[in-house]
Amino acid sequence: MKTPTPRRLLRYVTRCLRLGRYLAHPGDGRPQPQIPARVLLWALVLGRLLREPSFHGVEQLVRSSACRALGVYQSFGDDALSYFTERLDPARTRAALIDTLRRAKRNKAFQNSPFLGLAIDGTTAGRSSSQGCALCRPRHNAKKEVIGYAHQLATISVVGTGLSLPFDAEPYGPGDSEYAAGQRLLVRAVSQLGARFADYLVVDSAYSTAPFLHAAGRVGLHVVARLKSNLPELSRAVEKRFRSQPPTRVLHEHHQRIEIWDADDFDPWETLHWPTVRVIRYRQHKPDGSVVQADWLTDFSSRQVPSLSLYHMAKSRWEIENQGFNDAKNRYGFEHICHHHANSVLISWLLSLLAMVIERLYRLRYLHRGNHPVRSAEQLCRLFWLSLSRPLTPNPG
């Protein structure tokens, strides 16, 4: 297989993922654009893949001798990117991400997984000493004094398939919360993906409330949610029963001994309109001697999902942390404020997610055809950088 290059990646994006129309018409709101939207948009996506997320870094790339090798045929300044992202419609980028996920599923990208899940969680991305845009939220110390500002958002990701793909973000507005943003994100994402795209939704205990669980049911998703002390009556009933019973299943996985308790006949709390609540407890005995225990509630019945599958669904919750937030912040510039404008900040987040989805589908599915080993994200990034130093074959056209 030929060595990956930015121009070959662009060919994959336009031909295989069929994002050519989006690149040409991404919802550009500039009244009289002098630089084509395709040029600016592709440069922004590549900047994240090359670990150069700042607008100044992208400007240096396109003004270098590697401009043609990037698939960008016009140079520009960082102010052009600021102006562009201020006026770019985020709905078009969200739609492009949704289309990419649906195409990936049609092309059997998730076929090795019996269950496809979605995960929602909140995070903080981008801090500043002063308020610079409408998305800035004050940070307080122990004395309730404002010590700075930060941006907060909820994101949603495909999980449980061996291919984590974060694909949408919902910022917290003034007086907003992770809980409210998560509900908006859930309704929008599932309405665009379709109710049959995923099998379950996995969330932390902050979402273990009757209104959120009912909202998930209305959009056609089963829920696997962390059970903590915010539901005291159910927690006490679970502890009382499981403490006096042996585990229903014991297995060894990845050098760990895992004990699982499972029961599907717990009473729902007063506001939850479920006939019964199923609760699973797992206890992991790790090689270093540490023990991890957690309880999870769900509306899956024992006939629908066995204990081991439910355990793996619960564990898939950590993908949005590890393969989502951690990778986005450490590799794709998710925390960097390129231009302190509300729409520009949101667009930067969405383009980081788009870059992650493109990179993972390209690296783990497209490049993995054949019997050669899978390249890591770092190896692919280095190959892209090395390709920029090689002379291009003259184009006879």
Sequence and secondary structure as in RCSB ss.txt:
>XXXX:A:sequence
MKTPTPRRLLRYVTRCLRLGRYLAHPGDGRPQPQIPARVLLWALVLGRLLREPSFHGVEQLVRSSACRALGVYQS
FGDDALSYFTERLDPARTRAALIDTLRRAKRNKAFQNSPFLGLAIDGTTAGRSSSQGCALCRPRHNAKKEVIGYA
HQLATISVVGTGLSLPFDAEPYGPGDSEYAAGQRLLVRAVSQLGARFADYLVVDSAYSTAPFLHAAGRVGLHVVA
RLKSNLPELSRAVEKRFRSQPPTRVLHEHHQRIEIWDADDFDPWETLHWPTVRVIRYRQHKPDGSVVQADWLTDF
SSRQVPSLSLYHMAKSRWEIENQGFNDAKNRYGFEHICHHHANSVLISWLLSLLAMVIERLYRLRYLHRGNHPVR
SAEQLCRLFWLSLSRPLTPNPG
>XXXX:A:secstr
     HHHHHHIIIIIS  HHHHH S B  SS SS HHHHHHHHHHHHHTT  SHHHHHHHHTSTTTGGGT  S 
  HHHHHHHHHTB HHHHHHHHHHHHHHHHHTTTTTT S  EEEEEEEEEEEESS  STT EEEE TTS EEEEE
EEEEEEEEESSS  EEEEEEE  TT  HHHHHHHHHHHHHHHH TTS SEEEE GGG SHHHHHHHHHTT EEEE
EE TTSHHHHHHHHHHHHTS  SEEEEETTEEEEEEEEEEE   TT   S EEEEEEEEE TTS EEEEEEEES 
 TTTS HHHHHHHHHGGGHIIIIIIIHHHHHS TT  SS SHHHHHHHHHHHHHHHHHHHHIIIIITT SSS   
 HHHHHHHHHHHTTS       
